[in-house]
């Protein structure tokens, strides 16, 4: 499974909202609006339950909310960019989160889940790539950058 096959182009967003709760809802609504999830309320419960267990702010300006979710047949990844940062994300390094990858996989897709987390971390390992990504202002540029298309340089 390749990251470029699961990133939903229509769910690559420049986030409008500013709090953690609001940006996560904005991303979930995008996923549901694109038809990847039928039960938005259940998705909200799962994502927020996961965040209660432990924040998905992993440091370096990155948040990776992720769930295994009933009704997902093929993994889907949404990407949200907030250039000025989400201040209340509760990241482990206390930095504002600027890049959010929301990963949804099926209930029994544990291997796919781990692979996607690994591929995302590999993509974001380079500080220059993180800086470039967090400064983007268009969803098409985000998608192109992450899938190997024309980048925004």
ZARO-901037 format. One record per atom (N, C-alpha, C, O): x, y, z; atom name. Coordinates in Angstrom, 3 decimals, padded with zeros to 6 digits. Each point is the difference from the previous one (the first is absolute). Layout:
BEGIN
<<X; Y; Z>; CA>
...
//
This chain:
BEGIN
<<000.843; -001.182; 000.000>; N>
<<-000.843; 001.182; 000.000>; CA>
<<000.886; 001.243; 000.000>; C>
<<000.928; 000.129; 000.799>; O>
<<-001.237; 000.765; -001.705>; N>
<<000.771; 001.217; -000.156>; CA>
<<-000.792; 001.185; 000.554>; C>
<<-001.212; 000.092; -000.196>; O>
<<001.894; 000.797; 000.877>; N>
<<-000.654; 001.179; 000.574>; CA>
<<-000.775; 000.775; -001.061>; C>
<<-001.083; 000.513; 000.277>; O>
<<001.628; -000.425; -001.487>; N>
<<-000.671; 000.775; -001.045>; CA>
<<-001.318; -000.631; -000.438>; C>
<<-000.832; 000.672; -000.610>; O>
<<000.631; -001.962; 000.915>; N>
<<-001.262; -000.652; -000.355>; CA>
<<-001.109; 000.229; 001.019>; C>
<<-001.168; -000.263; -000.286>; O>
<<001.525; 000.753; 001.478>; N>
<<-001.006; 000.138; 001.042>; CA>
<<-000.259; 001.455; 000.421>; C>
<<-000.967; 000.276; 000.709>; O>
<<001.821; 000.643; -001.142>; N>
<<-000.265; 001.409; 000.295>; CA>
<<-001.143; 000.454; -000.885>; C>
<<000.058; -000.128; -001.223>; O>
<<-001.086; 000.654; 001.842>; N>
<<-001.179; 000.462; -000.724>; CA>
<<000.240; 001.439; -000.456>; C>
<<000.078; 000.914; 000.821>; O>
<<000.037; -000.723; -002.134>; N>
<<000.317; 001.336; -000.517>; CA>
<<-001.006; 001.043; 000.473>; C>
<<000.371; 001.122; 000.342>; O>
<<-001.658; -001.505; -000.326>; N>
<<-001.028; 000.950; 000.419>; CA>
<<000.019; 000.267; 001.504>; C>
<<-000.722; 000.867; 000.492>; O>
<<001.543; -001.609; 000.225>; N>
<<000.132; 000.181; 001.451>; CA>
<<001.380; 000.532; 000.387>; C>
<<000.447; -000.190; 001.131>; O>
<<000.224; 000.853; -002.067>; N>
<<001.234; 000.738; 000.287>; CA>
<<-000.410; 001.452; 000.162>; C>
<<-000.391; 000.655; -000.966>; O>
<<000.481; -000.157; 002.190>; N>
<<-000.630; 001.275; 000.337>; CA>
<<000.950; 001.000; 000.636>; C>
<<000.937; -000.368; 000.709>; O>
<<-001.196; 001.620; -000.972>; N>
<<000.544; 001.071; 000.817>; CA>
<<-001.096; 000.244; 001.030>; C>
<<-001.104; 000.417; -000.351>; O>
<<001.402; -000.671; 001.598>; N>
<<-001.024; 000.033; 001.048>; CA>
<<-000.417; 001.425; 000.337>; C>
<<000.835; 000.894; 000.140>; O>
<<-002.136; -000.705; -000.013>; N>
<<-000.551; 001.314; 000.342>; CA>
<<-000.131; 000.198; 001.500>; C>
<<000.144; 001.112; 000.507>; O>
<<-000.419; -002.206; 000.199>; N>
<<-000.257; 000.095; 001.435>; CA>
<<001.313; 000.149; 000.768>; C>
<<001.080; -000.103; -000.582>; O>
<<-001.179; 000.347; 001.904>; N>
<<001.236; 000.259; 000.735>; CA>
<<000.206; -000.858; 001.242>; C>
<<001.127; -000.093; 000.485>; O>
<<-002.175; -000.540; 000.050>; N>
<<000.203; -000.855; 001.165>; CA>
<<000.101; -001.460; -000.447>; C>
<<-000.431; -000.365; -001.093>; O>
<<001.005; -000.448; 001.958>; N>
<<000.160; -001.418; -000.315>; CA>
<<-001.346; -000.641; -000.351>; C>
<<-000.131; -000.669; -001.024>; O>
<<-000.848; 000.880; 001.875>; N>
<<-001.316; -000.591; -000.244>; CA>
<<-000.559; 000.452; -001.343>; C>
<<-000.495; -000.817; -000.777>; O>
<<000.575; 002.112; 000.504>; N>
<<-000.558; 000.533; -001.244>; CA>
<<000.719; -000.526; -001.238>; C>
<<-000.650; -000.345; -000.986>; O>
<<001.993; 000.278; 001.020>; N>
<<000.709; -000.477; -001.193>; CA>
<<-000.253; -001.492; -000.228>; C>
<<-000.101; -000.442; -001.144>; O>
<<-000.002; -000.332; 002.223>; N>
<<-000.295; -001.423; -000.182>; CA>
<<-001.393; -000.190; -000.589>; C>
<<-000.198; -000.851; -000.867>; O>
<<-000.764; 001.638; 001.333>; N>
<<-001.352; -000.075; -000.579>; CA>
<<000.030; 000.430; -001.463>; C>
<<-000.629; -000.638; -000.845>; O>
<<001.353; 001.711; 000.539>; N>
<<000.118; 000.461; -001.386>; CA>
<<000.532; -001.119; -000.898>; C>
<<-000.500; -000.208; -001.105>; O>
<<001.508; -000.505; 001.584>; N>
<<000.571; -001.093; -000.794>; CA>
<<-000.971; -001.168; -000.129>; C>
<<-000.139; -000.575; -001.079>; O>
<<-000.533; 000.221; 002.175>; N>
<<-000.970; -001.106; -000.051>; CA>
<<-001.161; 000.334; -000.929>; C>
<<-000.473; -000.864; -000.737>; O>
<<000.013; 002.106; 000.767>; N>
<<-001.086; 000.410; -000.897>; CA>
<<000.444; -000.079; -001.456>; C>
<<-000.796; -000.339; -000.875>; O>
<<002.047; 000.645; 000.616>; N>
<<000.548; -000.119; -001.349>; CA>
<<-000.019; -001.459; -000.457>; C>
<<-000.393; -000.299; -001.128>; O>
<<000.815; -000.594; 002.000>; N>
<<000.024; -001.428; -000.319>; CA>
<<-001.419; -000.511; -000.261>; C>
<<-000.239; -000.724; -000.967>; O>
<<-000.690; 001.103; 001.830>; N>
<<-001.397; -000.428; -000.173>; CA>
<<-000.602; 000.637; -001.257>; C>
<<-000.717; -000.662; -000.750>; O>
<<001.008; 001.937; 000.524>; N>
<<-000.523; 000.697; -001.173>; CA>
<<000.485; -000.603; -001.305>; C>
<<-000.696; 000.056; -001.014>; O>
<<001.897; -000.635; 001.037>; N>
<<000.557; -000.648; -001.192>; CA>
<<-000.507; -001.435; -000.164>; C>
<<000.339; -000.675; -000.972>; O>
<<-001.155; 000.210; 001.929>; N>
<<-000.623; -001.309; -000.120>; CA>
<<000.806; -001.161; 000.557>; C>
<<-000.370; -001.153; -000.222>; O>
<<001.450; 001.412; 000.933>; N>
<<000.817; -001.085; 000.542>; CA>
<<-000.597; -000.603; 001.268>; C>
<<000.279; -001.151; 000.337>; O>
<<-001.106; 001.937; 000.369>; N>
<<-000.633; -000.441; 001.236>; CA>
<<-001.463; 000.394; -000.048>; C>
<<-000.344; 001.127; -000.358>; O>
<<-000.519; -002.075; 000.726>; N>
<<-001.431; 000.294; 000.008>; CA>
<<-000.479; 000.485; 001.363>; C>
<<-000.938; 000.794; 000.079>; O>
<<001.565; -001.259; 000.984>; N>
<<-000.451; 000.315; 001.357>; CA>
<<000.969; 000.991; 000.662>; C>
<<000.903; -000.396; 000.737>; O>
<<-001.106; 001.671; -001.011>; N>
<<000.884; 001.050; 000.503>; CA>
<<-000.005; 000.063; 001.526>; C>
<<001.048; 000.208; 000.612>; O>
<<-002.200; -000.382; 000.001>; N>
<<-000.079; 000.085; 001.463>; CA>
<<000.807; -001.104; 000.677>; C>
<<000.661; 000.244; 001.010>; O>
<<-000.709; -001.446; -001.555>; N>
<<000.807; -001.097; 000.565>; CA>
<<001.487; 000.272; -000.192>; C>
<<000.812; -000.300; 000.874>; O>
<<-000.463; 000.870; -002.024>; N>
<<001.407; 000.343; -000.234>; CA>
<<000.469; 001.034; 001.017>; C>
<<001.096; -000.122; 000.547>; O>
<<-001.906; 001.128; -000.292>; N>
<<000.358; 001.018; 000.996>; CA>
<<000.236; -000.649; 001.366>; C>
<<000.973; 000.315; 000.686>; O>
<<-001.871; -001.223; -000.298>; N>
<<000.154; -000.678; 001.292>; CA>
<<001.315; -000.765; 000.065>; C>
<<000.711; 000.060; 001.003>; O>
<<-000.388; -000.784; -002.082>; N>
<<001.231; -000.805; -000.028>; CA>
<<001.252; 000.883; 000.049>; C>
<<000.925; -000.269; 000.767>; O>
<<-000.903; 001.305; -001.576>; N>
<<001.177; 000.887; -000.038>; CA>
<<000.184; 000.691; 001.350>; C>
<<001.116; 000.050; 000.518>; O>
<<-002.190; 000.482; 000.055>; N>
<<000.137; 000.716; 001.266>; CA>
<<000.287; -000.949; 001.166>; C>
<<000.669; 000.381; 000.960>; O>
<<-001.171; -001.606; -001.044>; N>
<<000.341; -000.997; 001.010>; CA>
<<001.509; -000.278; -000.060>; C>
<<000.675; -000.057; 001.028>; O>
<<-000.168; -000.112; -002.238>; N>
<<001.442; -000.249; -000.187>; CA>
<<000.817; 001.169; 000.556>; C>
<<001.035; -000.215; 000.630>; O>
<<-001.484; 001.428; -000.856>; N>
<<000.723; 001.176; 000.497>; CA>
<<-000.049; 000.081; 001.528>; C>
<<000.935; 000.502; 000.623>; O>
<<-002.021; -000.994; -000.017>; N>
<<-000.086; -000.008; 001.466>; CA>
<<001.018; -000.960; 000.603>; C>
<<000.564; 000.269; 001.060>; O>
<<-000.331; -001.389; -001.740>; N>
<<000.971; -000.978; 000.492>; CA>
<<001.392; 000.615; 000.043>; C>
<<000.725; -000.141; 000.985>; O>
<<-000.363; 000.823; -002.062>; N>
<<001.293; 000.659; -000.100>; CA>
<<-000.013; 000.877; -001.239>; C>
<<-000.460; -000.420; -001.062>; O>
<<000.962; 001.629; 001.197>; N>
<<000.038; 000.902; -001.144>; CA>
<<000.828; -000.608; -001.126>; C>
<<001.015; -000.656; 000.236>; O>
<<-001.469; 000.887; -001.461>; N>
<<000.728; -000.488; -001.168>; CA>
<<000.987; 001.044; -000.522>; C>
<<000.516; -000.134; -001.110>; O>
<<-000.255; 001.166; 001.900>; N>
<<001.038; 000.972; -000.337>; CA>
<<001.351; -000.624; 000.311>; C>
<<000.396; -000.091; 001.162>; O>
<<000.315; -000.341; -002.206>; N>
<<001.217; -000.795; 000.198>; CA>
<<001.272; 000.845; 000.063>; C>
<<001.090; -000.543; 000.177>; O>
<<-001.213; 001.847; -000.316>; N>
<<001.170; 000.869; 000.019>; CA>
<<000.344; 000.491; -001.390>; C>
<<-000.563; -000.464; -000.991>; O>
<<001.492; 001.408; 000.923>; N>
<<000.484; 000.572; -001.263>; CA>
<<-001.114; 000.676; -000.803>; C>
<<000.110; 000.129; -001.219>; O>
<<-001.179; 000.301; 001.891>; N>
<<-001.104; 000.661; -000.705>; CA>
<<-000.953; -000.947; -000.692>; C>
<<-000.752; 000.414; -000.881>; O>
<<000.771; -001.702; 001.271>; N>
<<-000.789; -001.033; -000.684>; CA>
<<-001.031; -000.614; 000.936>; C>
<<000.294; -000.298; 001.157>; O>
<<-001.505; 000.112; -001.673>; N>
<<-001.045; -000.757; 000.676>; CA>
<<-000.452; -001.118; -000.927>; C>
<<-000.180; 000.210; -001.199>; O>
<<-000.002; -001.402; 001.765>; N>
<<-000.454; -001.131; -000.819>; CA>
<<-001.164; -000.711; 000.692>; C>
<<000.172; -001.091; 000.545>; O>
<<-001.363; 001.711; -000.566>; N>
<<-001.161; -000.717; 000.540>; CA>
<<-000.291; -001.213; -000.886>; C>
<<000.001; 000.101; -001.227>; O>
<<-000.248; -001.232; 001.856>; N>
<<-000.177; -001.225; -000.767>; CA>
<<-000.925; -000.967; 000.733>; C>
<<000.050; -000.127; 001.224>; O>
<<-000.898; -000.555; -002.004>; N>
<<-000.895; -001.006; 000.573>; CA>
<<-000.215; -001.139; -000.985>; C>
<<000.082; 000.165; -001.217>; O>
<<-000.359; -001.316; 001.790>; N>
<<-000.542; -001.104; -000.785>; CA>
<<-001.506; 000.149; 000.143>; C>
<<-000.523; 000.080; 001.111>; O>
<<-000.168; -000.044; -002.241>; N>
<<-001.404; 000.424; 000.004>; CA>
<<-000.867; -000.937; -000.831>; C>
<<000.324; -000.321; -001.144>; O>
<<-001.417; -000.105; 001.734>; N>
<<-000.955; -000.872; -000.687>; CA>
<<-000.555; 000.727; -001.236>; C>
<<-000.362; 001.175; 000.062>; O>
<<000.308; -001.884; -001.153>; N>
<<-000.556; 000.581; -001.217>; CA>
<<001.046; 000.511; -000.978>; C>
<<-000.336; 000.388; -001.119>; O>
<<001.590; -000.384; 001.525>; N>
<<001.078; 000.406; -000.907>; CA>
<<000.541; -001.263; -000.667>; C>
<<000.517; -000.892; 000.673>; O>
<<-000.637; 000.822; -001.991>; N>
<<000.527; -001.160; -000.716>; CA>
<<001.437; 000.237; -000.438>; C>
<<000.846; -000.887; 000.109>; O>
<<-000.576; 002.087; -000.603>; N>
<<001.341; 000.357; -000.438>; CA>
<<000.478; 001.170; 000.843>; C>
<<-000.738; 000.964; 000.202>; O>
<<001.962; -001.041; 000.290>; N>
<<000.511; 001.097; 000.825>; CA>
<<-000.109; 001.341; -000.714>; C>
<<000.118; 000.081; -001.223>; O>
<<-000.344; 000.956; 002.001>; N>
<<-000.058; 001.356; -000.548>; CA>
<<000.756; 000.932; 000.940>; C>
<<-000.068; -000.130; 001.223>; O>
<<000.785; 001.067; -001.820>; N>
<<000.770; 000.977; 000.760>; CA>
<<-000.413; 001.397; -000.445>; C>
<<-000.013; 000.309; -001.191>; O>
<<-000.322; 000.528; 002.167>; N>
<<-000.264; 001.417; -000.255>; CA>
<<001.186; 000.781; 000.561>; C>
<<000.629; -000.418; 000.972>; O>
<<-000.335; 001.546; -001.594>; N>
<<001.129; 000.820; 000.435>; CA>
<<-000.493; 001.427; 000.194>; C>
<<-000.605; 000.593; -000.894>; O>
<<000.873; -000.058; 002.071>; N>
<<-000.368; 001.384; 000.291>; CA>
<<001.230; 000.808; 000.371>; C>
<<000.846; -000.450; 000.773>; O>
<<-000.757; 001.646; -001.331>; N>
<<001.125; 000.890; 000.290>; CA>
<<-000.550; 001.267; 000.662>; C>
<<-000.955; 000.608; -000.484>; O>
<<001.568; -000.236; 001.578>; N>
<<-000.330; 001.242; 000.713>; CA>
<<001.313; 000.755; 000.189>; C>
<<000.676; -000.181; 001.013>; O>
<<-000.303; 001.038; -001.993>; N>
<<001.320; 000.649; 000.041>; CA>
<<000.311; 000.724; 001.313>; C>
<<001.145; 000.001; 000.452>; O>
<<-002.151; 000.608; 000.155>; N>
<<000.257; 000.709; 001.257>; CA>
<<-000.070; -000.914; 001.220>; C>
<<000.281; 000.431; 001.118>; O>
<<-000.650; -001.674; -001.329>; N>
<<000.029; -001.002; 001.057>; CA>
<<-001.275; -000.082; 000.824>; C>
<<-000.714; 000.986; 000.182>; O>
<<000.451; -002.189; 000.308>; N>
<<-001.098; -000.257; 000.932>; CA>
<<000.626; 000.025; 001.386>; C>
<<000.757; -000.899; 000.365>; O>
<<-001.073; 001.921; 000.393>; N>
<<000.683; 000.264; 001.271>; CA>
<<-000.374; -000.994; 001.104>; C>
<<000.827; -000.305; 000.858>; O>
<<-002.063; -000.201; -000.873>; N>
<<-000.473; -000.860; 001.101>; CA>
<<000.046; -001.491; -000.336>; C>
<<-000.752; -000.779; 000.585>; O>
<<001.607; 000.372; -001.503>; N>
<<000.017; -001.397; -000.437>; CA>
<<000.578; -000.948; 001.049>; C>
<<-000.227; -001.208; -000.078>; O>
<<000.959; 001.723; 001.044>; N>
<<000.591; -000.815; 001.061>; CA>
<<001.053; -000.974; -000.543>; C>
<<000.003; -001.184; 000.336>; O>
<<000.875; 001.704; -001.169>; N>
<<001.075; -000.795; -000.573>; CA>
<<001.006; -000.382; 001.082>; C>
<<000.161; 000.723; 000.983>; O>
<<000.514; -001.852; -001.160>; N>
<<000.924; -000.464; 001.038>; CA>
<<001.171; 000.951; 000.220>; C>
<<000.600; 000.000; 001.075>; O>
<<-000.265; 000.814; -002.082>; N>
<<001.082; 000.969; 000.177>; CA>
<<-000.533; 001.415; 000.274>; C>
<<000.760; 000.968; 000.005>; O>
<<-002.073; -000.865; 000.222>; N>
<<-000.681; 001.273; 000.285>; CA>
<<000.085; 001.016; -001.124>; C>
<<-000.262; 001.182; 000.224>; O>
<<000.622; -001.611; -001.432>; N>
<<000.024; 000.890; -001.167>; CA>
<<-001.379; 000.012; -000.658>; C>
<<-000.760; -000.963; 000.102>; O>
<<000.452; 002.068; -000.778>; N>
<<-001.240; 000.073; -000.765>; CA>
<<000.051; -001.013; -001.141>; C>
<<001.057; -000.229; -000.588>; O>
<<-002.203; -000.374; 000.279>; N>
<<-000.080; -000.969; -001.088>; CA>
<<-000.413; 000.728; -001.276>; C>
<<-001.016; 000.693; -000.033>; O>
<<001.816; -000.860; -001.013>; N>
<<-000.252; 000.644; -001.290>; CA>
<<-000.419; -000.990; -001.079>; C>
<<-000.654; 000.377; -000.973>; O>
<<001.031; -001.644; 001.143>; N>
<<-000.263; -001.046; -000.999>; CA>
<<-000.776; -001.118; 000.684>; C>
<<000.450; -000.560; 001.000>; O>
<<-001.624; 000.241; -001.550>; N>
<<-000.817; -001.066; 000.584>; CA>
<<-000.326; -001.032; -001.076>; C>
<<-000.556; 000.325; -001.049>; O>
<<000.915; -001.567; 001.333>; N>
<<-000.368; -001.125; -000.844>; CA>
<<-001.047; -000.791; 000.763>; C>
<<000.286; -000.507; 001.085>; O>
<<-001.490; 000.390; -001.625>; N>
<<-001.051; -000.797; 000.624>; CA>
<<-000.090; -001.319; -000.760>; C>
<<-000.284; -000.022; -001.198>; O>
<<000.527; -001.068; 001.905>; N>
<<000.029; -001.330; -000.616>; CA>
<<-001.217; -000.798; 000.449>; C>
<<-000.260; -000.149; 001.194>; O>
<<-000.480; -000.362; -002.176>; N>
<<-001.119; -000.897; 000.283>; CA>
<<000.246; -001.310; -000.727>; C>
<<000.200; -000.022; -001.215>; O>
<<-000.218; -001.063; 001.965>; N>
<<000.112; -001.339; -000.585>; CA>
<<-001.154; -000.841; 000.532>; C>
<<-000.642; 000.357; 000.988>; O>
<<000.390; -001.476; -001.655>; N>
<<-001.041; -000.907; 000.454>; CA>
<<000.362; -000.635; 001.334>; C>
<<001.160; 000.002; 000.412>; O>
<<-002.170; -000.544; 000.253>; N>
<<000.195; -000.587; 001.332>; CA>
<<001.072; -001.086; 000.040>; C>
<<000.702; -000.145; 001.001>; O>
<<-000.574; -000.615; -002.086>; N>
<<000.936; -001.121; -000.022>; CA>
<<001.269; 000.302; -000.794>; C>
<<000.721; -000.923; -000.377>; O>
<<-000.439; 002.187; 000.119>; N>
<<001.149; 000.382; -000.828>; CA>
<<001.177; 000.495; 000.854>; C>
<<000.512; 001.099; -000.211>; O>
<<-000.106; -001.904; 001.150>; N>
<<001.080; 000.385; 000.909>; CA>
<<001.327; 000.217; -000.741>; C>
<<000.687; 000.992; 000.242>; O>
<<-000.326; -001.913; -001.139>; N>
<<001.256; 000.130; -000.738>; CA>
<<000.005; 001.266; -000.853>; C>
<<000.994; 000.724; -000.045>; O>
<<-002.105; -000.465; -000.627>; N>
<<-000.105; 001.192; -000.837>; CA>
<<000.148; 001.262; 000.850>; C>
<<000.638; 000.971; -000.408>; O>
<<-001.235; -001.008; 001.586>; N>
<<000.051; 001.114; 000.945>; CA>
<<001.458; 000.326; 000.350>; C>
<<000.430; 001.151; -000.089>; O>
<<000.312; -002.173; 000.483>; N>
<<001.408; 000.172; 000.380>; CA>
<<000.830; 000.464; -001.197>; C>
<<000.853; 000.877; 000.139>; O>
<<-001.100; -001.458; -001.309>; N>
<<000.744; 000.405; -001.205>; CA>
<<-000.226; 001.467; -000.329>; C>
<<000.942; 000.718; -000.334>; O>
<<-002.176; -000.279; 000.426>; N>
<<-000.306; 001.405; -000.305>; CA>
<<000.684; 000.938; 000.988>; C>
<<000.570; 001.016; -000.400>; O>
<<-000.622; -001.346; 001.674>; N>
<<000.688; 000.825; 000.997>; CA>
<<001.489; 000.093; -000.329>; C>
<<000.594; 001.075; 000.077>; O>
<<-000.005; -002.197; -000.439>; N>
<<001.417; -000.048; -000.328>; CA>
<<000.313; 000.834; -001.248>; C>
<<000.982; 000.743; -000.013>; O>
<<-001.799; -000.856; -001.024>; N>
<<000.227; 000.751; -001.237>; CA>
<<-000.145; 001.501; 000.222>; C>
<<000.753; 000.791; -000.567>; O>
<<-001.708; -000.406; 001.382>; N>
<<-000.183; 001.426; 000.289>; CA>
<<001.214; 000.534; 000.759>; C>
<<000.504; 001.079; -000.312>; O>
<<-000.043; -001.824; 001.295>; N>
<<001.167; 000.452; 000.756>; CA>
<<001.234; 000.087; -000.896>; C>
<<000.810; 000.915; 000.150>; O>
<<-000.664; -001.844; -001.063>; N>
<<001.126; 000.047; -000.931>; CA>
<<-000.082; 001.263; -000.871>; C>
<<001.008; 000.663; -000.241>; O>
<<-002.202; -000.347; -000.220>; N>
<<-000.202; 001.179; -000.855>; CA>
<<000.299; 001.290; 000.760>; C>
<<000.458; 000.978; -000.592>; O>
<<-000.715; -000.971; 001.897>; N>
<<000.135; 001.236; 000.791>; CA>
<<001.297; 000.066; 000.794>; C>
<<000.177; 000.893; 000.829>; O>
<<000.716; -001.818; -001.072>; N>
<<001.256; -000.050; 000.741>; CA>
<<000.866; 001.239; -000.241>; C>
<<000.654; 000.496; 000.917>; O>
<<-000.658; -000.011; -002.142>; N>
<<000.842; 001.123; -000.392>; CA>
<<-000.629; 001.335; 000.411>; C>
<<-001.140; 000.294; -000.362>; O>
<<001.881; 000.501; 001.110>; N>
<<-000.519; 001.282; 000.481>; CA>
<<-000.391; 000.934; -001.145>; C>
<<-001.008; 000.700; 000.099>; O>
<<001.781; -000.677; -001.174>; N>
<<-000.328; 000.878; -001.136>; CA>
<<-001.325; -000.410; -000.630>; C>
<<-000.790; 000.856; -000.397>; O>
<<000.543; -002.159; 000.303>; N>
<<-001.274; -000.473; -000.538>; CA>
<<-001.156; 000.411; 000.907>; C>
<<-001.057; 000.406; -000.483>; O>
<<001.257; -000.510; 001.798>; N>
<<-001.048; 000.429; 000.940>; CA>
<<-000.259; 001.503; -000.146>; C>
<<-001.151; 000.437; -000.012>; O>
<<002.217; 000.342; -000.098>; N>
<<-000.158; 001.452; -000.148>; CA>
<<-000.722; 000.347; -001.302>; C>
<<-000.882; 000.858; -000.017>; O>
<<001.260; -001.524; -001.064>; N>
<<-000.651; 000.241; -001.286>; CA>
<<-001.483; -000.363; 000.080>; C>
<<-000.863; 000.778; -000.408>; O>
<<000.585; -001.947; 000.928>; N>
<<-001.379; -000.465; 000.107>; CA>
<<-000.838; 000.936; 000.871>; C>
<<-001.127; 000.342; -000.358>; O>
<<001.673; 000.066; 001.489>; N>
<<-000.783; 000.846; 000.917>; CA>
<<-000.196; 001.420; -000.520>; C>
<<-000.814; 000.745; 000.546>; O>
<<001.538; -000.359; -001.583>; N>
<<-000.171; 001.339; -000.562>; CA>
<<-000.907; 000.018; -001.238>; C>
<<-000.277; 001.066; -000.549>; O>
<<-000.177; -002.223; 000.119>; N>
<<-000.831; -000.068; -001.208>; CA>
<<-001.352; 000.662; 000.222>; C>
<<-000.523; 000.027; 001.114>; O>
<<-000.024; 000.502; -002.191>; N>
<<-001.258; 000.741; 000.089>; CA>
<<-001.086; -000.558; -000.915>; C>
<<-001.033; 000.639; -000.198>; O>
<<001.263; -001.831; -000.362>; N>
<<-000.974; -000.581; -000.919>; CA>
<<000.002; -001.519; 000.143>; C>
<<001.056; -000.631; 000.025>; O>
<<-002.256; 000.053; 000.066>; N>
<<-000.131; -001.440; 000.161>; CA>
<<000.605; -000.797; -001.141>; C>
<<000.522; -001.092; 000.221>; O>
<<-000.585; 001.622; -001.447>; N>
<<000.573; -000.707; -001.147>; CA>
<<001.518; -000.098; 000.130>; C>
<<000.595; -001.012; -000.371>; O>
<<000.024; 002.061; 000.894>; N>
<<001.450; -000.023; 000.213>; CA>
<<000.376; -001.029; 001.064>; C>
<<000.997; -000.709; -000.135>; O>
<<-001.806; 000.636; 001.194>; N>
<<000.242; -000.976; 001.062>; CA>
<<-000.036; -001.401; -000.589>; C>
<<000.901; -000.807; 000.231>; O>
<<-001.950; 000.527; -000.991>; N>
<<-000.164; -001.320; -000.609>; CA>
<<001.168; -000.323; -000.935>; C>
<<000.564; -001.092; 000.060>; O>
<<-000.206; 002.037; -000.917>; N>
<<001.096; -000.220; -000.948>; CA>
<<001.318; -000.263; 000.736>; C>
<<000.759; -000.892; -000.377>; O>
<<-000.502; 001.653; 001.401>; N>
<<001.241; -000.169; 000.763>; CA>
<<000.069; -001.383; 000.643>; C>
<<001.039; -000.659; -000.049>; O>
<<-002.134; 000.225; 000.647>; N>
<<-000.009; -001.266; 000.728>; CA>
<<-000.060; -001.223; -000.907>; C>
<<000.391; -001.091; 000.414>; O>
<<-000.868; 001.254; -001.627>; N>
<<-000.149; -001.150; -000.892>; CA>
<<001.060; -000.022; -001.107>; C>
<<-000.031; -000.856; -000.884>; O>
<<000.964; 001.804; 000.946>; N>
<<001.086; -000.005; -000.968>; CA>
<<-000.292; 000.747; -001.285>; C>
<<000.760; -000.093; -000.963>; O>
<<-001.864; 000.840; 000.945>; N>
<<-000.311; 000.827; -001.171>; CA>
<<000.797; 001.281; 000.051>; C>
<<000.981; 000.098; 000.739>; O>
<<-001.386; 000.872; -001.506>; N>
<<000.673; 001.306; 000.013>; CA>
<<-000.070; 000.584; 001.388>; C>
<<-001.077; 000.077; 000.591>; O>
<<002.195; 000.331; -000.072>; N>
<<-000.007; 000.606; 001.330>; CA>
<<-000.099; 001.506; -000.121>; C>
<<000.222; 000.577; -001.065>; O>
<<-000.554; 000.034; 002.160>; N>
<<-000.224; 001.448; 000.091>; CA>
<<001.298; 000.661; 000.415>; C>
<<000.192; 000.295; 001.180>; O>
<<000.706; -000.058; -002.128>; N>
<<001.289; 000.621; 000.355>; CA>
<<000.233; 001.226; -000.835>; C>
<<001.027; 000.662; 000.148>; O>
//
